[in-house]
Amino acid sequence: MTTPQASQLDAAQIQALMAIVGPDAVKTGDEIAPEYARDELVSTSSYPDAVVEPANTAQVRAIMRFAHTHRIPVTVRGAGTGLCGGSVPVHGGIVLSTTRLNRILEIDRECMTATVEPGVLLLDFQKEVEKLGLFYPPDPGEKSATLGGNVSTNAGGMRAVKYGVTRDYVRGLEVVLADGEIVQLGGKPAKNSSGYNLVQLLVGSEGTLGVITKIILRLVPLPALRMSLLAPFPALATAIAAVPAILNSGVTPTALEFFQDKVLHAFEESMGKPFPHTGAPAYLLIMLDGNSQTELDAAYAAVAEVCLRQQALDVLIADTSERHSALWEARGSFLQAVKAMSEIDEVDVVTPISRIAEFIMFCDSLAEEYGVRIYSFGHAGDGNGHVYLLRDAMDDATWRQRQDEVMRIIYQKGAELGGAVSGEHGIGRAKRVYLHEQVGETYMRLLRQIKQVFDPLGILNPGKII
Ligand SMILES: Cc1cc2nc3c(=O)[nH]c(=O)nc-3n(C[C@H](O)[C@H](O)[C@H](O)COP(=O)(O)OP(=O)(O)OC[C@H]3O[C@@H](n4cnc5c(N)ncnc54)[C@H](O)[C@@H]3O)c2cc1C
């Protein structure tokens, strides 16, 4: 972890920021908590010169005008749960925290939309809309992330198999540009063919093109019923190989996750509670939802039959909300459980569904050859495996060398299988080099030119994506 460095901002500039947001909403020097120097990828860290917490769009505009005039880097930060160093201020300057931009402004039942500020937490939002019988399907593992962070990384999560990813729910955005100008993109209409789609350009732009200050999200009706199935398999290969067969069964599962037994052991050890089943080398965890018991029973029967045909050792059903929640809460804790064992580095390559088994088995096979523990679990149903390299007791030099070797091989394999560098976590700082290698110079030139249009001085989240 780096320590705070000498500030790029002088006393008068700090005063100017305090005049915009109030003295309590600007932190400098020792007042800056260590989490503002990193996200959940602990290997990238750097302190900002100031953390600034605006409370409304007008304050964001004033901060951006000020930063633009003085050419000060601005890195937007939601909850800092990102996994690729995206919210880490690698060039110092201002961290613009969205903590105080945390209001749900409207839920419009007729249009089935919600208008929110970017600092609203996903878990709070999901609870609020569900109280009204509405549903916001994107469901990344970390529920304490902000909606602004989810939009800026195009977060995916468990329910993408049936419902798609964050991108599929963003109808409109209010964005403060690098020079402080405010622009409204999209809106409540359900369709829009009015020229280039700037809403979708901003989704997944990781704070490099503008500061998102309002979001209009699409909602859908809340399914009445859901149930989960846990299918133990005799091997990781058979578990993942069953995925295309399940997707071809005529049923679209809400979620379809895989994990290895060693991930379960890590969970049980770090959380101190048992998982409902152990002893099999690999598992599929499947969620189904619907509006009638008959519909759900038919879906369950079809999926269970496919699993058993694909060599599942059993198919266990969780049809009470307690059992269902226990399984999914455990699934949501897997990453923290692996992190509790060791420093890690992660890969969230997405491949075509037909190649996910080959990709995961390939990654698994590298463990022995390179002398590094490799754990995997993830969103098998959309081809997005999460692969973790564990540092364990390696010294700095060995860890760096091992990471570099193994990561390169993994990303090469992902590309060879027709995959993409990141399925949902984004590029941030950590995956830039792999993105460049995979997409090539013409693609990168287009990205740089887009960046130039939005942020000619390069003050927005410098050192990320491109
Ligand atoms: C245990 C765990 C499980 C996870 N599971 C998943 C998962 O299943 N699926 C998934 O997709 N991700 C997952 N993540 C990753 C992470 O939660 C997501 O990337 C999330 O979207 C980040 O949101 P945040 O609020 O923490 O954003 P931050 O980490 O603060 O920021 C992420 C990026 O968004 C930018 N940004 C944030 N807010 C704004 C804004 N208002 N305007 C412009 N730019 C902005 C930042 O500059 C940065 O580049 C997981 C993380 C953890 C720790």
The ligand as a MOL file (V3000), in Angstrom:
LIG
                    3D

  0  0  0     0  0            999 V3000
M  V30 BEGIN CTAB
M  V30 COUNTS 53 58 0 0 0
M  V30 BEGIN ATOM
M  V30 1 C -17.3090 -9.8460 -3.4880 0
M  V30 2 C -17.4510 -9.1780 -4.8330 0
M  V30 3 C -18.2930 -9.7590 -5.7750 0
M  V30 4 C -18.4650 -9.1350 -7.0190 0
M  V30 5 N -19.2970 -9.7130 -7.9240 0
M  V30 6 C -19.4960 -9.1240 -9.1250 0
M  V30 7 C -20.3660 -9.7150 -10.0860 0
M  V30 8 O -20.9570 -10.7750 -9.8700 0
M  V30 9 N -20.5250 -9.0600 -11.2680 0
M  V30 10 C -19.9130 -7.8760 -11.5400 0
M  V30 11 O -20.1190 -7.3150 -12.6270 0
M  V30 12 N -19.0780 -7.3030 -10.6500 0
M  V30 13 C -18.8590 -7.8850 -9.4540 0
M  V30 14 N -18.0060 -7.3180 -8.5460 0
M  V30 15 C -17.2550 -6.0890 -8.9170 0
M  V30 16 C -17.8860 -4.7570 -8.4620 0
M  V30 17 O -18.7930 -4.9120 -7.3950 0
M  V30 18 C -18.5500 -4.0810 -9.6490 0
M  V30 19 O -17.5490 -3.7490 -10.6040 0
M  V30 20 C -19.3250 -2.8110 -9.3080 0
M  V30 21 O -20.0490 -2.4230 -10.4660 0
M  V30 22 C -18.4690 -1.6460 -8.8330 0
M  V30 23 O -19.3210 -0.6670 -8.2470 0
M  V30 24 P -18.7180 0.3950 -7.2080 0
M  V30 25 O -19.8110 1.2900 -6.7710 0
M  V30 26 O -17.9950 -0.2960 -6.1330 0
M  V30 27 O -17.7370 1.1860 -8.1750 0
M  V30 28 P -16.2190 1.6040 -7.9660 0
M  V30 29 O -15.3700 0.4070 -7.7150 0
M  V30 30 O -16.1510 2.7030 -6.9950 0
M  V30 31 O -15.9040 2.1760 -9.4230 0
M  V30 32 C -15.8660 1.3380 -10.5420 0
M  V30 33 C -15.6110 2.1750 -11.8010 0
M  V30 34 O -16.7550 2.9810 -12.0810 0
M  V30 35 C -16.3960 4.3670 -12.1210 0
M  V30 36 N -17.5370 5.1040 -11.5530 0
M  V30 37 C -18.1880 4.8520 -10.3910 0
M  V30 38 N -19.2170 5.7020 -10.2490 0
M  V30 39 C -19.2280 6.5120 -11.3390 0
M  V30 40 C -20.0440 7.6000 -11.7710 0
M  V30 41 N -21.0670 8.0460 -11.0530 0
M  V30 42 N -19.7350 8.2200 -12.9330 0
M  V30 43 C -18.6950 7.7990 -13.6940 0
M  V30 44 N -17.8870 6.7780 -13.3290 0
M  V30 45 C -18.1500 6.1380 -12.1740 0
M  V30 46 C -15.1180 4.4670 -11.3240 0
M  V30 47 O -14.3380 5.5720 -11.7380 0
M  V30 48 C -14.4470 3.1460 -11.6600 0
M  V30 49 O -13.7880 3.2270 -12.8990 0
M  V30 50 C -17.7850 -7.9240 -7.3080 0
M  V30 51 C -16.9450 -7.3560 -6.3440 0
M  V30 52 C -16.7670 -7.9740 -5.1350 0
M  V30 53 C -15.8650 -7.3300 -4.1250 0
M  V30 END ATOM
M  V30 BEGIN BOND
M  V30 1 1 1 2
M  V30 2 1 2 3
M  V30 3 2 2 52
M  V30 4 2 3 4
M  V30 5 1 4 5
M  V30 6 1 4 50
M  V30 7 2 5 6
M  V30 8 1 6 7
M  V30 9 1 6 13
M  V30 10 2 7 8
M  V30 11 1 7 9
M  V30 12 1 9 10
M  V30 13 2 10 11
M  V30 14 1 10 12
M  V30 15 2 12 13
M  V30 16 1 13 14
M  V30 17 1 14 15
M  V30 18 1 14 50
M  V30 19 1 15 16
M  V30 20 1 16 17
M  V30 21 1 16 18
M  V30 22 1 18 19
M  V30 23 1 18 20
M  V30 24 1 20 21
M  V30 25 1 20 22
M  V30 26 1 22 23
M  V30 27 1 23 24
M  V30 28 2 24 25
M  V30 29 1 24 26
M  V30 30 1 24 27
M  V30 31 1 27 28
M  V30 32 2 28 29
M  V30 33 1 28 30
M  V30 34 1 28 31
M  V30 35 1 31 32
M  V30 36 1 32 33
M  V30 37 1 33 34
M  V30 38 1 33 48
M  V30 39 1 34 35
M  V30 40 1 35 36
M  V30 41 1 35 46
M  V30 42 1 36 37
M  V30 43 1 36 45
M  V30 44 2 37 38
M  V30 45 1 38 39
M  V30 46 1 39 40
M  V30 47 2 39 45
M  V30 48 1 40 41
M  V30 49 2 40 42
M  V30 50 1 42 43
M  V30 51 2 43 44
M  V30 52 1 44 45
M  V30 53 1 46 47
M  V30 54 1 46 48
M  V30 55 1 48 49
M  V30 56 2 50 51
M  V30 57 1 51 52
M  V30 58 1 52 53
M  V30 END BOND
M  V30 END CTAB
M  END
